[in-house]
């Protein structure tokens, strides 16, 4: 008994179909092995346990990252070889956390007082070091603002900084 194989491009058709299925199986299994995992978590302040929106969450050594939402929560798809997450925010100490086998990583961040010292925001919204300015600078400390509690920090500045005018909008 003789089996007749039709040929396509010089190869038997049966062999070509089997080879195609083999390659497809390899590609699909490679995709399963290299699947990203999704990390979630919440970032809060260590001192007050309040949610921190806008915190940068980045896989160390890459540009893969996200920021926390209004509730301090984040979701991030990372590759299987990702090892460390870096959490950073202006005025807070940068924190690095090893991922390991975790899928949920909650972080408490503490204030970095040194980072905020000697930065002045000018009338034009430009940030400069205090000693780089050619004119005097008036300072209002947190203790002074806390002495008279008010709903808004901006309202507390009224009358404490020379030349500052706080305008109140009335809603209709």
SULCORHU-V13144 format. One record per run of one state. SS is the DSSP state (H for helix, E for strand, L for the rest). FROM is the first residue (numbers start at 1). TO is the last residue. Records with the same first field share a line. If there is no record, write none. Layout:
# SULCORHU-V13144
SS = FROM-TO, FROM-TO
This chain:
# SULCORHU-V13144
L = 1-6, 9-10, 34-36, 46-50, 52-55, 60-64, 68-72, 79-83, 90-91, 99-103, 105-106, 110-110, 112-112, 117-118, 122-126, 133-141, 148-152, 158-172
E = 7-8, 11-12, 37-45, 51-51, 56-59, 65-67, 73-78, 84-89, 92-98, 104-104, 107-109, 111-111, 119-121, 127-129
H = 13-33, 113-116, 130-132, 142-147, 153-157
